[in-house]
Amino acid sequence: MVTKIVSNPPDTSNLGEIQAEVVHITEPLELLSGQRLLDHVLCVETYGQLNKNKSNAVLICHALTGSHHAAGWHAGDKKPGWWDSIIGPGKSIDTEQFFVVSPSNIGTCHGSTGPLSINPKTNSAWGPNFPKLHISDWTASQRMLMDHYKIKCWAAVVGGSLGGMQAMHWSVAYPSRLLSAIVIASAMKLSAQNIAFNEIARRAIKEDPDFLKGYYHENKKKPLKGLALARMIGHVTYLSDLSMAEKFGRELRNGDFLDEKSESVEFKIESYLNYQGDKFAYEFDANSYILLTKMLDYFDLALEYNNEPSTAFELASCKFLVLTFSSDWRFPPERSREITKALITAGRDVTHAEISSSQGHDAFLLPNSRYQKIFSTFLQRIASNVNY
């Protein structure tokens, strides 16, 4: 099923029509867990035009809670797609040169097959019984998506955070199917601290009385409080101390410290986090959040290669761009240096840059002139090798 969504952008975007498609993949998907999806659907948005040789396609790999809506504006949107500053005409991923494919991956809750989908064996929602997922399952599904568009090789596979992990896995699992991999604010495996934050978030969800061991959907419930708290925990880790100080400081939203009659004093940062948590809780699915954070925890690029990252990267043949941000403490610059060192040891073609930013982990989603320039320059070199 294909629909056309007319973009209604301000001056920041000019995508014209966004093509949105629900792709039904009928080929069985063998999961790393040993389970199988007999078929699955992916919600996809595409931007730009696929050239005659089908050689100018770029795959966008979303992060933990991302979706297929990466750029442009849908009717009624209050803001554009999550990477609108990067994708579009004349932008870093130039839609006048590239055909951009942005899917929502399996396990998410944006219309692709996931916990909210119907399990054909039970005729009810999968819920907490949806199969355990690994990043290799996502890249296998994306490889099947290539066949739908009859694409033999991606010009680039691009992603930040969890998306960067997918780009790295693509490079070693399907080395002949991509010309370049752009890995942004990512790591070859999570640190213990990151795993700890994810477990605290999952615990917050599971302790909500409305979670009901994951069977809340059939009981017409939703663990809103737990999911909101999980998002608040995650959101704090995506920001930096400096970015919070610059944006909020210790300014008050309500109340007055010096007013003895003031019953409630609320800082602006409190109000912001509560708003973000509540908004997310109504939009996202708790079972998906638990599933995806576990998938993030499981990823270890070198695990199958005697824990030697360079051995894994010896399988890759594409060019790499590795980008990191100075204030990112969830995926700090050291993690990207480790990726780059492993690539150099493996003899791969890699460009590395550390971007100065006060925005923390969220910096990869936000405009930054140096970031966008490096991104653009690298992809221009890839475009020069694409056969139009």
C-alpha positions in Angstrom: 0.0 0.0 0.0 1.4 3.4 -1.0 0.1 6.8 0.0 1.3 10.3 -0.8 1.7 12.7 2.1 1.9 16.3 1.0 4.7 18.0 2.9 3.7 21.4 4.4 7.0 22.8 5.5 8.3 26.1 6.7 11.5 27.5 5.2 13.5 24.7 6.9 12.4 22.0 4.5 11.3 21.5 0.9 10.7 17.8 0.4 7.6 18.2 -1.7 5.8 14.9 -1.5 6.8 12.2 1.0 6.1 8.7 -0.2 4.8 6.6 2.7 4.4 2.9 2.2 3.5 -0.2 4.2 5.7 -3.0 2.8 4.5 -6.5 3.3 7.5 -8.9 3.3 6.2 -12.4 2.6 9.6 -14.1 3.0 10.0 -15.8 6.5 12.4 -14.0 8.8 14.6 -16.3 10.8 15.4 -14.6 14.1 18.6 -15.0 16.0 16.6 -16.2 19.0 15.6 -19.3 16.9 12.0 -18.1 16.4 10.6 -17.2 13.0 8.3 -14.5 11.7 6.4 -16.1 8.8 5.9 -12.6 7.3 6.1 -9.0 8.5 5.3 -5.5 7.5 7.5 -2.4 7.6 6.2 1.2 7.5 8.5 3.1 5.3 9.0 6.7 4.2 11.1 7.6 1.1 12.4 10.9 -0.1 14.0 11.8 -3.4 14.0 9.7 -6.5 15.7 6.3 -7.2 17.9 6.6 -10.2 17.8 4.4 -13.3 20.6 2.1 -12.0 19.1 2.0 -8.5 22.5 3.0 -7.1 21.8 6.2 -5.2 19.8 4.7 -2.3 20.6 5.6 1.4 19.2 3.6 4.3 18.3 5.5 7.4 18.6 3.4 10.6 16.6 5.0 13.4 17.6 5.0 17.1 15.8 3.5 20.1 12.4 5.2 19.8 12.7 6.5 16.3 10.3 5.9 13.5 10.0 6.0 9.7 9.0 9.7 9.8 12.6 11.1 9.5 12.0 14.2 7.5 9.3 16.6 6.2 6.0 17.5 7.6 2.7 15.5 7.9 -0.6 17.4 8.0 -1.1 18.6 11.6 2.5 18.2 12.6 3.9 20.6 15.2 7.4 19.7 14.2 9.0 17.8 11.3 10.5 14.3 11.1 13.2 13.6 13.6 16.1 14.2 11.2 14.7 17.0 9.1 17.9 19.1 9.7 19.9 16.4 7.9 17.6 15.0 5.2 16.3 17.2 2.3 17.3 19.1 -0.8 20.8 20.6 -0.3 21.1 19.1 3.2 23.7 16.6 4.4 21.7 13.7 2.9 20.7 15.6 -0.2 17.4 14.3 -1.6 18.3 15.9 -5.0 21.1 13.3 -5.2 20.0 10.4 -3.1 16.9 8.2 -2.7 16.4 8.0 1.0 14.7 4.9 2.6 13.6 5.3 6.2 11.8 2.3 7.8 10.3 1.7 11.2 11.9 -1.5 12.3 10.2 -4.6 13.6 9.5 -4.5 17.3 8.6 -0.8 17.2 5.1 0.6 17.7 4.8 2.8 14.6 2.9 0.4 12.4 5.6 -2.1 11.6 5.2 -5.7 13.0 5.7 -5.6 16.7 4.1 -6.3 20.1 0.9 -4.5 19.1 0.6 -6.6 16.0 -1.6 -9.7 15.8 0.1 -13.0 16.5 -1.4 -15.3 13.8 -1.2 -18.3 16.2 -3.4 -16.7 18.8 -5.4 -14.0 16.8 -4.5 -11.6 19.6 -1.8 -9.0 20.1 1.7 -10.4 20.6 2.2 -8.2 23.7 5.0 -9.5 25.9 5.3 -12.7 23.8 6.8 -10.9 20.8 10.1 -12.7 20.0 13.3 -11.4 21.5 15.2 -9.3 19.0 18.8 -8.6 18.0 20.2 -6.0 15.8 21.0 -8.8 13.2 17.2 -9.3 13.0 16.8 -5.6 12.1 19.5 -5.7 9.4 18.1 -9.0 8.0 14.7 -7.3 7.7 16.2 -4.2 6.1 18.0 -6.5 3.6 14.7 -7.9 2.6 13.4 -4.4 2.2 16.2 -3.9 -0.4 14.5 -6.6 -2.5 11.2 -4.7 -2.5 12.9 -1.7 -4.1 15.2 -3.9 -6.2 18.2 -2.2 -4.8 21.5 -4.2 -5.0 23.7 -2.0 -3.0 23.1 1.0 -0.7 25.2 4.1 -1.4 25.2 4.5 2.4 23.8 3.0 5.5 23.4 5.8 8.1 22.5 5.9 11.8 23.1 7.5 15.1 23.2 5.7 18.5 21.4 2.4 18.0 21.2 3.3 14.3 25.0 3.5 14.3 25.1 -0.1 15.6 23.0 -1.2 12.7 25.3 0.6 10.2 28.3 -1.3 11.7 26.5 -4.6 11.6 25.5 -4.0 8.0 29.2 -3.5 7.1 30.2 -7.0 8.4 27.0 -8.9 7.7 26.4 -7.8 4.1 29.8 -6.2 3.0 28.9 -6.3 -0.7 25.6 -4.5 -0.2 26.8 -1.0 0.9 29.4 1.5 -0.4 29.6 3.4 2.9 28.6 3.3 6.6 28.1 6.5 8.6 28.3 5.7 12.4 27.2 8.6 14.7 27.4 8.8 18.5 27.5 5.1 18.8 29.5 2.2 20.3 30.5 -1.4 19.5 28.7 -2.5 22.7 27.0 -0.8 25.7 28.9 0.1 28.8 27.7 -1.3 32.2 26.4 2.2 33.1 24.2 2.3 29.9 22.8 -1.2 30.7 22.1 0.0 34.2 20.1 3.0 33.0 18.1 0.7 30.7 17.3 -1.7 33.5 16.1 1.1 35.8 13.8 2.3 33.0 12.4 -1.2 32.5 11.9 -1.6 36.2 9.9 1.6 36.3 7.6 0.2 33.7 7.2 -3.2 35.2 6.4 -1.7 38.7 3.4 0.2 37.3 0.3 -1.5 38.5 -1.2 -1.2 35.0 1.6 -3.1 33.4 0.0 -6.4 34.3 3.0 -8.5 33.3 2.8 -7.0 29.8 -0.8 -8.0 29.2 -2.2 -4.5 29.7 -3.5 -4.1 26.1 -6.2 -6.8 26.4 -7.2 -5.4 29.8 -7.6 -2.0 28.2 -4.9 -0.5 30.4 -1.6 1.2 29.8 1.3 1.7 32.3 1.4 5.4 31.7 3.2 6.4 34.9 5.9 3.8 34.5 6.5 4.5 30.9 6.6 8.3 31.6 9.2 7.7 34.3 11.3 5.4 32.0 11.3 8.2 29.4 12.3 10.8 31.9 15.2 8.6 33.0 16.3 8.1 29.4 15.8 11.7 28.5 18.2 13.0 31.2 20.9 10.7 29.8 20.5 12.2 26.4 21.2 15.7 27.6 24.4 17.2 29.0 24.7 19.1 32.3 25.7 22.2 30.2 22.8 21.9 27.8 20.3 21.7 30.8 22.0 24.6 32.5 21.8 26.7 29.3 18.2 25.8 28.6 16.7 25.7 32.1 19.2 26.7 34.8 17.4 26.9 38.1 14.5 28.9 36.7 11.1 28.3 38.2 8.0 27.4 36.3 5.7 27.8 39.3 5.9 29.1 42.8 8.4 31.4 44.7 11.0 30.3 47.2 10.4 33.6 49.2 6.7 33.4 49.2 5.6 31.7 52.4 2.1 31.1 50.9 3.5 29.2 47.8 2.5 25.6 48.3 4.3 24.2 45.2 7.6 25.2 43.8 8.4 23.7 40.4 11.6 24.2 38.4 11.4 24.5 34.6 13.5 21.4 34.1 10.9 19.5 36.2 8.1 20.8 34.1 10.0 19.9 30.9 10.8 16.3 31.9 7.2 15.7 33.1 5.8 17.0 29.8 8.3 14.8 27.8 7.5 11.8 29.9 3.7 12.1 29.7 3.8 12.8 26.0 5.9 9.8 25.3 3.8 7.5 27.5 0.7 8.2 25.4 2.5 7.7 22.1 4.8 4.7 22.7 4.2 1.1 23.7 5.7 -0.3 26.9 6.3 -3.8 25.6 8.2 -2.2 22.6 10.3 -0.1 25.0 11.3 -3.1 27.0 12.0 -5.2 23.9 14.2 -2.5 22.3 16.2 -1.6 25.3 17.0 -5.3 25.8 18.1 -5.4 22.1 20.3 -2.4 22.7 21.9 -4.2 25.7 22.5 -7.4 23.8 24.5 -5.8 21.0 28.2 -6.7 20.9 29.8 -6.3 17.5 32.8 -8.4 18.3 31.2 -11.2 20.3 31.1 -13.6 17.3 34.7 -12.8 16.4 36.7 -13.8 19.6 35.9 -10.4 21.1 38.2 -8.8 18.5 36.5 -5.8 16.9 39.2 -5.5 14.2 38.6 -9.1 13.2 34.9 -8.3 12.7 35.7 -5.3 10.6 38.1 -7.3 8.4 34.9 -8.5 6.8 33.9 -5.0 5.8 34.7 -3.4 2.5 32.9 -0.1 2.6 34.1 3.4 3.5 33.4 4.6 7.0 32.6 7.9 8.6 32.6 7.9 12.4 31.3 11.0 14.2 31.1 11.8 17.9 30.2 14.7 20.1 32.3 16.2 22.9 29.5 16.4 25.5 27.9 13.1 24.8 28.4 11.1 28.1 26.0 8.2 27.2 28.1 7.4 24.1 31.2 9.4 24.8 34.0 10.2 22.2 36.1 7.3 23.6 33.6 4.8 22.2 33.9 6.3 18.7 37.7 6.3 19.0 37.5 2.6 19.8 35.5 2.0 16.6 38.0 4.0 14.6 41.0 2.2 16.1 39.4 -1.2 15.3 38.7 0.0 11.7 42.3 1.2 11.2 43.7 -2.1 12.7 41.5 -3.9 10.2 42.9 -1.8 7.4 39.6 -0.2 6.5 39.0 3.3 5.0 37.8 5.5 7.8 37.2 9.2 8.5 36.8 10.2 12.1 35.7 13.5 13.5 34.8 14.8 17.0 32.3 17.6 17.0 32.3 20.3 19.7 28.8 20.5 21.1 27.1 21.2 24.4 24.0 19.2 23.5 24.9 15.8 24.8 23.8 12.6 23.1 20.9 14.5 21.4 23.5 16.5 19.4 23.3 14.0 16.5 19.7 15.0 16.0 20.3 18.7 16.1 21.7 21.3 13.6 25.4 21.9 13.9 27.3 23.6 11.1 30.6 21.6 11.4 28.7 18.3 11.8 26.5 18.9 8.8 29.5 20.1 6.7 31.6 16.9 7.4 28.5 14.8 6.8 27.8 16.5 3.5 31.4 16.3 2.3 31.7 12.6 3.0 28.4 11.8 1.1 29.4 14.1 -1.8 32.5 11.8 -2.3 30.2 8.8 -2.2 27.8 10.4 -4.7 30.7 10.9 -7.1 31.1 7.1 -7.2 27.4 6.5 -7.8 26.5 5.5 -11.4 23.6 7.7 -12.4 
